[in-house]
Amino acid sequence: MKVRGLLETCGVWLLLILCCGQAAWAMPSAAGGESVRLGMYMKVARDLNRADVRAVLEVWAEELTHRFQVPSEVFFYADIDELRKDFDSGRINMVIADAMAFVRHFKVAELADGFAARLSTDASLLLLARNGSTRIGLAGKRVAQVDGDEISTTYLETLCLRQYGRTCRDVPLIVVPVRNHHQAMTRLLFGQAELALVNRHGYNLAIELNPQLARVGQVVHELAFDTQYFGFFSARVDPAFRQFALRSIPLTHMNVRGRQMLAVLRIEQLATADPVALQPFYELEREYQQLSNKARGKAGRK
């Protein structure tokens, strides 16, 4: 009986060891010696505290390594060309960036499955005209726009080219650069701009800070999409490892460290995504280039 009891006790402990150690033992076979080497393009953190962003991403890398058994490290880039160089060399094998950075510096075939940042609302671009405006055209108007935001600039130039067959500079149109969407709305409120180009998420945040901004403008143009922030693996990474690494993405908002990271980044949650999600942005870039070439052709014939 003593021997039998000892065997039963050993069997229970062996079962516990097998269950508790399953994730750790799965790593060598599933990861195959591979690791996530994440390149973060810091331009996406324009309105955030850069030190906080670095800290939470480093903690997230530790979480992936220890909790989910996905060896991970993160690198930070201010220069997209440096990031691209390290992507080509294999120093990094995953990229977090805004949609236009992917469109202008990567081909779809170079990218593989990854994740998208989901916000509390969609991130559609809205061109707002100040209430009471009698003329909605772009010519001669002052447009408040977040400085350095490539997708906003591309969309505004596309609107100028659609309406006038000329660039915004030649329309002419005056861009009033601002730091964030709240400032863009404020310029509209105080009559310092007749138009404001913001995304819906930024628009809603501005209204939360100042409810009277809800009554200041009317939408005259809109470009619809869910989000503009993504993270994609290199297509050279083994598909089995990609699937193994990404299994933690839908769980990010369910643990303390994940929620801390999302709070700092002002994201509701992460969802798995395919590079096909970039299609609306590639289409915008394609239209912009076609209209630009057509405008240059007309100018050359004069």
Disulfide bonds with the S-S distance in Angstrom:
Cys160-Cys168 2.21
